Amino acid sequence: MKRILITGGAGFLGSHLSDRFIKEGYHVIVMDNLITGNLKNIEHLMKLEQFEFHHCDVSKFIHVPGKLDYILHFASPASPIDYLKTPIQTLKVGSLGIHNCLGLARAKKARVLIASTSEIYGDPLVHPQHENYWGNVNPVGPRGVYDEAKRFQEAMTMAYHTYHGLETRILRIFNTYGPRMRLDDGRALPAFIGQALRGQDITVFGDGSQTRSFCYVDDLVEGIYRLLLSDYIHPVNIGNPDEITIKEFAEEIVKLTGSKSKITYLDLPKDDPKQRRPDITRAKKVLDWTPKVKRAEGLKVTLEYFKKVV
């Protein structure tokens, strides 16, 4: 049985990855300090013999006895409300955390896949964003703690590949949604749905003309699975190129929920990206991957989950 370590495995994405690799017959080891993760996301796996959970901070130390075939490094606050609240921890998990993961991988001769992000492109001057674009990031702005942590993480990972011959994979995640997202994580989709279900005004930052591209979690997990098992070492965008303005998206949520919520507007946060859409040409070519779930379909499933939460 293959053994895989998933850091941040009690989080939104990590828990879905745990489900997938359990389904594929792997022995899954999850590590999470539960700053943003939640044990409820993985409680259905706790009784399984092929699943382990370790409550620990991977920025401090990682120890896994026995063999290890793969490591997925997904530990990190991932929404502005989280990384602005825990900026030092965010920087540490993107530097000390990845260093520990790479060191463990080298000792175990394991393959590492890191969760990078579309935020490494910053407020992009190129649209859509392709992997050869280096980005437009403000390193000392409020979002810099997350953006630069991920950029450093990519650099460290590639250095271990180049100088130690480590098997590495780099994933750049674009906006993803689905069940197990936190209503209070500050991102547009859970915020809009939560406000609509409660009958509150939906708050849009700026004039709503900024764009995002939303990928359903099952599609993302499939892309991650294919990238991990591929031979490709360079960064790969995984996301859904179906682009929509935030204002249009808010209107879509109001219609979907049947809410009478009104849309109100607040000042746009500093360095908030004006456009976000992945160029997935590389994923199509290298992984034979394209997203399958339409936004209307994915939102219905996600809404049912949030109805129970609210």
PLY file of the C-alpha trace (Angstrom):
ply
format ascii 1.0
element vertex 310
property float x
property float y
property float z
element edge 309
property int vertex1
property int vertex2
end_header
0.00 0.00 0.00
1.36 3.41 -1.00
1.70 5.90 1.86
1.01 9.61 1.42
1.39 12.53 3.82
-1.02 15.46 3.40
-0.13 18.56 5.39
-3.11 20.78 6.08
-5.23 17.70 5.52
-8.05 18.81 7.83
-8.72 21.86 5.69
-11.13 22.32 2.80
-8.87 21.04 0.02
-6.80 18.70 2.19
-9.84 16.79 3.39
-11.11 16.24 -0.16
-7.63 15.01 -1.13
-7.71 12.63 1.83
-10.99 11.21 0.55
-9.58 10.74 -2.94
-6.41 8.97 -1.88
-8.28 6.72 0.55
-10.54 5.81 -2.36
-7.47 5.06 -4.50
-6.20 2.60 -1.88
-3.48 4.69 -0.24
-2.54 4.85 3.43
-3.19 8.53 4.23
-1.39 10.46 6.98
-2.81 13.90 7.74
-0.96 16.58 9.68
-2.71 19.80 10.69
-2.37 22.35 13.50
-6.08 23.22 13.08
-5.54 26.99 12.83
-7.90 26.99 9.86
-8.56 23.25 9.51
-11.45 21.42 11.18
-11.60 17.86 12.46
-15.21 17.63 11.25
-13.84 17.56 7.70
-12.07 14.25 8.33
-14.00 12.66 11.19
-15.57 10.17 8.75
-12.05 8.85 8.02
-10.85 8.49 11.63
-12.14 4.94 12.05
-10.26 3.64 9.00
-7.09 1.59 9.48
-5.47 3.23 6.45
-5.89 6.74 7.90
-3.88 8.61 10.53
-4.24 12.10 11.97
-1.45 13.99 13.73
-2.13 17.34 15.40
1.10 19.21 14.78
2.66 22.33 13.26
4.74 21.31 10.25
6.62 24.60 10.47
8.29 23.29 13.63
8.95 19.61 13.00
7.81 16.65 10.90
8.39 13.00 11.74
6.82 10.07 9.91
8.07 6.58 10.81
8.35 3.98 8.09
8.27 4.41 4.34
6.64 7.34 2.60
5.90 7.53 -1.11
4.32 10.96 -1.55
3.96 14.29 0.27
1.29 16.90 -0.52
2.10 20.22 1.16
-1.24 22.01 1.58
-0.69 23.52 5.01
-1.27 27.29 4.90
-3.92 29.88 5.60
-5.40 30.53 2.16
-7.89 33.39 2.46
-7.15 37.06 3.15
-9.06 37.07 6.43
-6.86 34.18 7.65
-3.43 35.22 6.47
-3.95 38.83 7.53
-4.83 37.51 10.99
-1.83 35.12 11.10
0.84 36.72 8.88
3.86 35.26 10.66
2.47 31.72 10.67
1.65 32.10 6.97
5.22 33.07 6.17
6.60 30.29 8.35
4.55 27.50 6.78
5.63 28.70 3.33
9.29 28.71 4.32
10.08 26.56 7.35
7.15 24.25 6.60
8.20 23.54 3.03
11.82 23.15 4.15
10.74 20.45 6.61
8.61 18.72 3.96
11.41 18.72 1.42
13.90 17.44 3.97
11.53 14.63 4.90
10.97 13.80 1.23
14.71 13.63 0.64
15.18 11.30 3.61
12.28 9.06 2.53
12.99 9.31 -1.23
9.40 10.51 -1.62
7.83 12.70 -4.30
6.54 16.13 -3.20
3.67 18.15 -4.64
3.27 21.68 -3.31
0.09 23.75 -3.33
1.03 27.10 -4.79
-1.56 29.63 -5.90
-2.73 32.02 -8.57
-1.82 34.74 -6.06
1.82 34.41 -7.12
0.71 36.40 -10.18
-0.40 39.25 -7.88
-2.52 41.91 -9.58
-1.66 40.61 -13.06
-0.68 42.67 -16.07
-1.15 39.61 -18.30
-4.57 38.06 -18.90
-5.33 35.20 -18.76
-2.43 34.14 -16.53
-0.06 31.52 -17.91
2.71 29.72 -16.07
5.54 31.64 -17.74
4.24 34.94 -16.39
6.28 36.06 -13.36
3.59 38.19 -11.78
3.03 41.67 -10.38
3.32 41.30 -6.60
3.74 43.95 -3.89
6.07 42.20 -1.40
5.39 44.69 1.42
1.64 45.07 0.87
-0.94 43.35 3.10
-1.22 40.38 0.72
2.56 40.01 0.47
2.76 37.60 3.41
0.79 35.03 1.42
1.99 35.85 -2.10
5.68 35.86 -1.21
5.38 32.78 1.00
4.06 30.87 -1.99
6.68 32.32 -4.35
9.44 31.33 -1.94
7.88 27.89 -1.60
8.10 27.39 -5.36
11.72 28.55 -5.41
12.72 26.26 -2.54
10.96 23.31 -4.16
12.69 23.84 -7.49
16.05 24.24 -5.71
15.62 20.83 -4.05
14.77 19.35 -7.43
17.78 20.95 -9.12
20.42 20.39 -6.45
19.22 17.22 -4.73
17.43 15.51 -7.60
14.21 15.38 -5.57
11.01 14.47 -7.42
8.84 17.58 -7.16
5.57 18.89 -8.60
4.28 22.48 -8.45
0.54 23.19 -8.55
-0.90 26.70 -8.96
-4.47 26.69 -7.66
-7.05 29.18 -8.89
-10.28 29.98 -7.00
-11.86 26.72 -5.89
-15.17 26.07 -4.15
-17.29 23.24 -2.82
-18.53 21.58 0.38
-16.40 22.04 3.55
-15.48 25.63 2.79
-15.75 27.82 5.88
-18.47 30.45 5.83
-16.20 32.84 7.74
-13.06 32.55 5.62
-13.70 35.89 3.90
-13.73 34.69 0.30
-16.48 35.83 -2.05
-18.32 32.55 -2.57
-18.93 31.48 1.06
-19.45 35.10 2.09
-22.11 35.70 -0.58
-23.93 32.43 0.09
-23.86 32.97 3.85
-25.21 36.51 3.53
-27.91 35.43 1.07
-29.10 32.57 3.27
-29.29 34.88 6.28
-31.12 37.57 4.31
-28.29 40.06 4.81
-26.95 42.52 2.26
-24.32 41.01 -0.01
-21.14 43.04 0.28
-19.08 43.49 -2.88
-15.67 45.12 -2.68
-14.98 47.82 -5.26
-17.48 48.30 -8.07
-17.70 44.56 -8.71
-15.99 44.73 -12.09
-13.06 42.61 -10.91
-13.20 39.05 -12.21
-12.68 35.58 -10.78
-12.84 32.06 -12.23
-14.33 29.40 -9.96
-13.34 25.72 -10.13
-15.33 22.99 -8.40
-13.32 21.03 -5.85
-13.76 17.63 -7.54
-12.20 18.98 -10.73
-9.28 20.42 -8.78
-8.67 17.14 -6.95
-8.60 15.27 -10.27
-6.00 17.72 -11.59
-3.88 17.31 -8.46
-4.04 13.53 -8.72
-2.94 13.60 -12.35
-0.13 16.07 -11.69
1.24 14.07 -8.76
1.49 10.92 -10.87
2.83 12.71 -13.94
6.46 13.26 -14.90
6.09 17.04 -15.23
8.27 19.18 -12.92
7.32 22.74 -13.89
4.38 24.76 -12.47
0.89 23.88 -13.72
-2.23 26.03 -13.43
-5.32 24.15 -12.29
-8.54 26.13 -12.42
-11.66 26.79 -14.42
-11.25 29.47 -17.14
-14.97 30.35 -17.02
-14.54 33.99 -15.93
-17.21 36.12 -14.25
-17.29 39.56 -12.62
-17.86 39.68 -8.87
-21.00 41.77 -9.39
-22.42 39.17 -11.79
-21.46 36.43 -9.37
-23.25 38.15 -6.49
-26.37 38.44 -8.65
-26.05 34.76 -9.53
-25.97 33.81 -5.84
-29.05 35.93 -5.07
-30.95 34.19 -7.85
-29.72 30.73 -6.84
-30.70 31.12 -3.19
-33.97 32.92 -3.89
-32.85 35.58 -1.43
-34.13 39.15 -1.25
-30.66 40.37 -0.30
-29.48 43.62 -1.82
-25.95 44.18 -3.12
-23.93 46.85 -1.35
-20.44 48.08 -2.19
-17.36 48.67 -0.03
-13.90 50.00 -0.81
-11.64 47.61 -2.71
-8.83 46.24 -0.49
-5.28 47.22 -1.36
-3.61 45.10 -4.10
-6.79 43.11 -4.70
-6.40 41.49 -8.17
-8.58 43.10 -10.86
-8.58 40.01 -13.10
-8.15 36.33 -12.43
-8.45 33.65 -15.09
-6.17 30.65 -15.63
-4.59 29.71 -18.91
-4.90 25.92 -18.68
-3.20 25.08 -21.98
-0.40 23.32 -20.11
-2.78 21.24 -17.97
-4.66 20.15 -21.09
-1.47 19.15 -22.89
0.52 17.58 -20.04
-2.25 16.09 -17.90
-5.11 15.73 -20.40
-7.13 17.65 -17.81
-10.01 20.09 -18.19
-12.69 21.00 -15.64
-15.93 19.06 -16.07
-18.32 20.57 -13.51
-20.28 23.62 -14.66
-20.59 26.44 -12.14
-24.40 26.10 -11.90
-24.03 22.42 -11.06
-21.26 22.89 -8.51
-23.04 25.79 -6.82
-26.16 23.69 -6.25
-24.16 21.07 -4.36
-22.26 23.72 -2.42
-25.46 25.56 -1.52
-26.98 22.40 -0.03
-23.90 22.02 2.16
-24.07 25.63 3.37
-27.79 25.37 4.12
-26.93 22.74 6.73
-24.11 24.87 8.14
-26.19 28.04 8.38
0 1
1 2
2 3
3 4
4 5
5 6
6 7
7 8
8 9
9 10
10 11
11 12
12 13
13 14
14 15
15 16
16 17
17 18
18 19
19 20
20 21
21 22
22 23
23 24
24 25
25 26
26 27
27 28
28 29
29 30
30 31
31 32
32 33
33 34
34 35
35 36
36 37
37 38
38 39
39 40
40 41
41 42
42 43
43 44
44 45
45 46
46 47
47 48
48 49
49 50
50 51
51 52
52 53
53 54
54 55
55 56
56 57
57 58
58 59
59 60
60 61
61 62
62 63
63 64
64 65
65 66
66 67
67 68
68 69
69 70
70 71
71 72
72 73
73 74
74 75
75 76
76 77
77 78
78 79
79 80
80 81
81 82
82 83
83 84
84 85
85 86
86 87
87 88
88 89
89 90
90 91
91 92
92 93
93 94
94 95
95 96
96 97
97 98
98 99
99 100
100 101
101 102
102 103
103 104
104 105
105 106
106 107
107 108
108 109
109 110
110 111
111 112
112 113
113 114
114 115
115 116
116 117
117 118
118 119
119 120
120 121
121 122
122 123
123 124
124 125
125 126
126 127
127 128
128 129
129 130
130 131
131 132
132 133
133 134
134 135
135 136
136 137
137 138
138 139
139 140
140 141
141 142
142 143
143 144
144 145
145 146
146 147
147 148
148 149
149 150
150 151
151 152
152 153
153 154
154 155
155 156
156 157
157 158
158 159
159 160
160 161
161 162
162 163
163 164
164 165
165 166
166 167
167 168
168 169
169 170
170 171
171 172
172 173
173 174
174 175
175 176
176 177
177 178
178 179
179 180
180 181
181 182
182 183
183 184
184 185
185 186
186 187
187 188
188 189
189 190
190 191
191 192
192 193
193 194
194 195
195 196
196 197
197 198
198 199
199 200
200 201
201 202
202 203
203 204
204 205
205 206
206 207
207 208
208 209
209 210
210 211
211 212
212 213
213 214
214 215
215 216
216 217
217 218
218 219
219 220
220 221
221 222
222 223
223 224
224 225
225 226
226 227
227 228
228 229
229 230
230 231
231 232
232 233
233 234
234 235
235 236
236 237
237 238
238 239
239 240
240 241
241 242
242 243
243 244
244 245
245 246
246 247
247 248
248 249
249 250
250 251
251 252
252 253
253 254
254 255
255 256
256 257
257 258
258 259
259 260
260 261
261 262
262 263
263 264
264 265
265 266
266 267
267 268
268 269
269 270
270 271
271 272
272 273
273 274
274 275
275 276
276 277
277 278
278 279
279 280
280 281
281 282
282 283
283 284
284 285
285 286
286 287
287 288
288 289
289 290
290 291
291 292
292 293
293 294
294 295
295 296
296 297
297 298
298 299
299 300
300 301
301 302
302 303
303 304
304 305
305 306
306 307
307 308
308 309
